Amino acid sequence: MSVLVVTGTDTGVGKTVVTAAVAALAVARGRRVAVLKPAQTGVGPDEPGDADTVAGLVPGVTTAELVRYPEPLAPATAAARCGAEPVRAEEVAEAVWRLGSTHDLVLVEGAGGLLVRLNAEGQTLADAAVLLSAPVLVVARPGLGTLNATALTAEALRTRGLSPAGVVVGSWPVRPDLAMRCNLTDLPAMGAGPLAGAVPEGSGTLGPRAFADAARRSLGPGLGGVWRAGGPGVRREGEPARTG
């Protein structure tokens, strides 16, 4: 079994779609894949969450969710406000080990950034990653501020002895500005590993077949794709848009 933890530099950076893209490429290679969402916030009991999004984009993947809270807050705060039990890092690790008994790859998608608190004790996704001895893939924004946020996340990983698996830009726009284009060059120097892809914005609205193709073109070889900086989906300044 392999385990990959997926975290963001912030909330709303595209973690779920990136997680689905990694899962899609692994499924295409014939691997049995499970995606675990330890804590889902901001959705009601009968509303679709991030795990449901992944399942819709990647047929054949197994999804699991440990807890969910209705308010869109950090898991520790959301749990306290609704009187529910918070999730612990040990529970996350145990769930991964259970899934790993029947799957080749388990992806763990965090809530928000790496150090968002899971419970009142201050446990975080990083604590679960330490228990699992798992590498961590960092999903980042394309624009201004992303270099500092990525560097801080990388520093937090290193201080805990965790291995960064690379950086993926979670929502690459059709018309990137100058800062975004420069960030593609600068992100690998932030300490979170190589630039491992740039997923085009709107990819999460595609059907499964189109999404699998988009995943292949927007993730690098280390994640099973063919993406490269300056390649499909990431145009250099002055380069015409590709069609077809």
C-alpha positions as CSV (number, residue, x, y, z in Angstrom):
1,M,0.0,0.0,0.0
2,S,1.1,3.6,-0.8
3,V,-0.3,6.6,1.1
4,L,-0.2,10.2,-0.1
5,V,-1.5,13.1,2.0
6,V,-2.9,16.1,0.0
7,T,-2.9,19.4,1.8
8,G,-3.4,23.0,0.7
9,T,-1.6,26.2,1.4
10,D,-5.1,27.6,2.3
11,T,-8.7,26.7,1.9
12,G,-10.4,26.8,-1.5
13,V,-7.1,26.1,-3.5
14,G,-8.4,23.1,-5.4
15,K,-7.3,20.2,-3.2
16,T,-10.4,18.1,-4.0
17,V,-9.9,18.3,-7.8
18,V,-6.2,17.7,-7.5
19,T,-6.9,14.7,-5.3
20,A,-9.4,13.4,-7.9
21,A,-6.8,13.9,-10.6
22,V,-4.2,11.9,-8.8
23,A,-6.8,9.2,-8.2
24,A,-7.9,9.2,-11.8
25,L,-4.3,8.6,-13.1
26,A,-3.8,5.8,-10.6
27,V,-7.1,4.1,-11.5
28,A,-6.1,4.4,-15.2
29,R,-2.9,2.4,-14.3
30,G,-5.0,-0.4,-12.8
31,R,-4.4,0.5,-9.2
32,R,-7.1,0.1,-6.5
33,V,-7.5,3.6,-5.1
34,A,-9.2,4.9,-1.9
35,V,-9.7,8.5,-1.0
36,L,-10.2,9.4,2.6
37,K,-11.6,12.8,3.8
38,P,-11.0,12.8,7.6
39,A,-13.1,15.9,8.3
40,Q,-15.7,17.5,6.0
41,T,-17.0,20.9,7.1
42,G,-19.6,23.2,5.7
43,V,-22.1,20.5,4.5
44,G,-25.3,19.1,5.9
45,P,-26.0,15.4,6.5
46,D,-27.6,14.8,3.1
47,E,-25.5,17.2,1.0
48,P,-22.6,16.1,-1.2
49,G,-19.1,16.6,0.2
50,D,-15.6,16.5,-1.2
51,A,-15.6,12.7,-1.2
52,D,-18.7,12.7,-3.4
53,T,-17.0,15.1,-5.8
54,V,-14.1,12.7,-6.2
55,A,-16.4,9.7,-6.7
56,G,-18.3,11.6,-9.4
57,L,-15.1,12.5,-11.3
58,V,-13.4,9.1,-10.9
59,P,-15.5,6.0,-11.3
60,G,-14.2,3.0,-9.5
61,V,-12.5,4.9,-6.7
62,T,-13.5,4.1,-3.1
63,T,-14.3,7.1,-0.9
64,A,-14.6,7.4,2.8
65,E,-15.4,10.3,5.3
66,L,-14.8,10.1,9.0
67,V,-16.8,13.1,10.3
68,R,-18.7,16.0,8.9
69,Y,-19.9,19.2,10.5
70,P,-22.5,21.6,9.0
71,E,-20.6,24.9,9.5
72,P,-17.7,25.9,7.2
73,L,-15.1,26.3,9.9
74,A,-11.9,24.6,11.0
75,P,-12.8,21.0,12.1
76,A,-12.0,21.7,15.8
77,T,-14.2,24.8,15.9
78,A,-17.0,23.2,13.8
79,A,-17.0,20.1,16.1
80,A,-17.2,22.2,19.3
81,R,-20.0,24.4,17.9
82,C,-22.3,21.6,17.1
83,G,-21.4,19.4,20.1
84,A,-20.0,16.6,17.9
85,E,-16.9,14.5,18.6
86,P,-13.8,15.8,16.9
87,V,-11.6,13.5,14.9
88,R,-8.2,12.5,16.1
89,A,-5.0,11.9,14.1
90,E,-4.9,8.3,15.4
91,E,-8.4,7.7,13.9
92,V,-7.2,9.0,10.6
93,A,-4.2,6.7,10.6
94,E,-6.3,3.7,11.6
95,A,-8.8,4.5,8.8
96,V,-6.0,4.6,6.3
97,W,-4.6,1.3,7.4
98,R,-8.0,-0.3,7.1
99,L,-8.4,1.0,3.6
100,G,-4.9,0.0,2.8
101,S,-5.7,-3.7,3.4
102,T,-7.8,-3.7,0.2
103,H,-6.3,-0.9,-1.8
104,D,-3.0,-0.2,-3.5
105,L,-3.1,3.6,-2.9
106,V,-4.8,5.7,-0.2
107,L,-5.1,9.4,-0.7
108,V,-5.9,11.5,2.3
109,E,-7.4,15.0,1.6
110,G,-7.1,17.5,4.4
111,A,-9.4,20.4,5.3
112,G,-7.8,23.7,4.6
113,G,-4.1,24.0,5.3
114,L,-1.7,21.7,6.9
115,L,-1.9,23.1,10.4
116,V,-5.7,23.6,10.7
117,R,-6.7,22.0,14.0
118,L,-8.7,18.8,14.0
119,N,-9.5,18.9,17.7
120,A,-9.1,20.9,20.9
121,E,-5.8,19.1,21.6
122,G,-4.3,20.9,18.6
123,Q,-3.8,17.8,16.4
124,T,-3.6,18.5,12.7
125,L,-3.3,16.7,9.4
126,A,0.5,16.9,9.8
127,D,0.2,14.7,12.9
128,A,-1.7,12.1,10.9
129,A,0.9,12.3,8.2
130,V,3.6,11.7,10.8
131,L,1.8,8.6,12.2
132,L,1.5,7.3,8.6
133,S,5.1,8.3,7.6
134,A,3.4,9.5,4.4
135,P,4.7,12.1,1.9
136,V,2.6,15.2,1.5
137,L,1.5,16.8,-1.8
138,V,1.0,20.6,-1.5
139,V,-1.8,22.3,-3.5
140,A,-1.2,26.0,-4.0
141,R,-2.8,29.0,-5.5
142,P,-1.3,30.4,-8.7
143,G,-1.3,34.1,-7.8
144,L,0.4,36.6,-5.5
145,G,1.1,35.4,-2.0
146,T,1.5,31.7,-3.0
147,L,5.2,31.7,-2.7
148,N,5.2,32.7,1.0
149,A,2.3,30.3,1.8
150,T,4.0,27.4,0.0
151,A,7.3,28.2,1.8
152,L,5.6,28.2,5.2
153,T,3.9,24.9,4.5
154,A,7.2,23.4,3.4
155,E,8.9,24.6,6.6
156,A,6.1,23.1,8.7
157,L,6.6,19.8,6.9
158,R,10.4,19.8,7.4
159,T,10.2,20.6,11.1
160,R,8.1,17.4,11.5
161,G,10.3,15.2,9.4
162,L,7.7,14.9,6.7
163,S,8.7,14.5,3.0
164,P,7.1,16.9,0.5
165,A,5.9,15.2,-2.6
166,G,5.8,18.3,-4.7
167,V,3.5,21.3,-5.5
168,V,0.5,21.3,-7.8
169,V,-1.2,24.6,-8.7
170,G,-4.8,23.8,-8.0
171,S,-6.7,26.1,-10.4
172,W,-4.7,27.4,-13.3
173,P,-6.6,30.2,-15.1
174,V,-7.1,30.5,-18.8
175,R,-5.4,33.9,-18.8
176,P,-2.7,33.9,-16.2
177,D,-1.2,37.2,-15.2
178,L,2.5,38.0,-14.9
179,A,2.8,37.0,-11.3
180,M,1.2,33.6,-12.0
181,R,3.6,32.9,-14.8
182,C,6.6,33.9,-12.7
183,N,5.3,31.7,-9.8
184,L,5.6,28.6,-12.0
185,T,9.3,29.3,-12.1
186,D,9.6,30.2,-8.5
187,L,7.5,27.6,-6.7
188,P,10.0,24.8,-6.9
189,A,12.4,26.9,-4.9
190,M,10.0,27.2,-2.0
191,G,11.1,23.9,-0.4
192,A,7.9,21.8,-1.0
193,G,9.4,19.8,-3.8
194,P,9.2,20.0,-7.5
195,L,6.4,21.7,-9.4
196,A,4.2,18.6,-10.1
197,G,1.4,20.1,-12.2
198,A,-1.1,22.8,-12.8
199,V,-4.7,21.8,-13.1
200,P,-6.8,24.1,-15.3
201,E,-9.6,25.9,-13.6
202,G,-13.0,24.4,-14.2
203,S,-11.6,20.8,-14.5
204,G,-14.0,19.7,-11.7
205,T,-17.0,20.4,-14.0
206,L,-15.9,17.8,-16.6
207,G,-17.3,14.4,-17.1
208,P,-15.2,11.4,-15.9
209,R,-13.6,10.7,-19.3
210,A,-12.7,14.3,-20.0
211,F,-11.5,14.7,-16.5
212,A,-9.2,11.7,-16.8
213,D,-7.7,13.2,-19.9
214,A,-7.3,16.6,-18.2
215,A,-5.6,14.9,-15.3
216,R,-3.1,13.2,-17.5
217,R,-2.3,16.5,-19.2
218,S,-2.1,18.6,-16.1
219,L,-0.1,16.4,-13.7
220,G,3.6,15.7,-14.1
221,P,5.3,12.3,-14.6
222,G,5.8,11.8,-10.9
223,L,2.0,11.6,-10.5
224,G,1.5,9.6,-13.6
225,G,0.8,12.4,-16.1
226,V,2.6,14.1,-18.9
227,W,2.5,17.7,-17.8
228,R,5.5,20.0,-18.0
229,A,5.9,23.7,-17.3
230,G,5.1,25.6,-20.4
231,G,3.3,22.6,-21.9
232,P,-0.5,22.0,-22.5
233,G,-2.7,24.1,-20.3
234,V,0.1,26.5,-19.3
235,R,0.9,29.1,-21.9
236,R,4.0,31.3,-21.9
237,E,3.5,35.0,-22.3
238,G,2.8,35.9,-26.0
239,E,2.1,32.2,-26.9
240,P,-1.3,31.7,-28.7
241,A,-3.9,29.5,-27.0
242,R,-4.0,25.9,-28.1
243,T,-7.3,24.6,-29.5
244,G,-8.6,21.1,-30.1
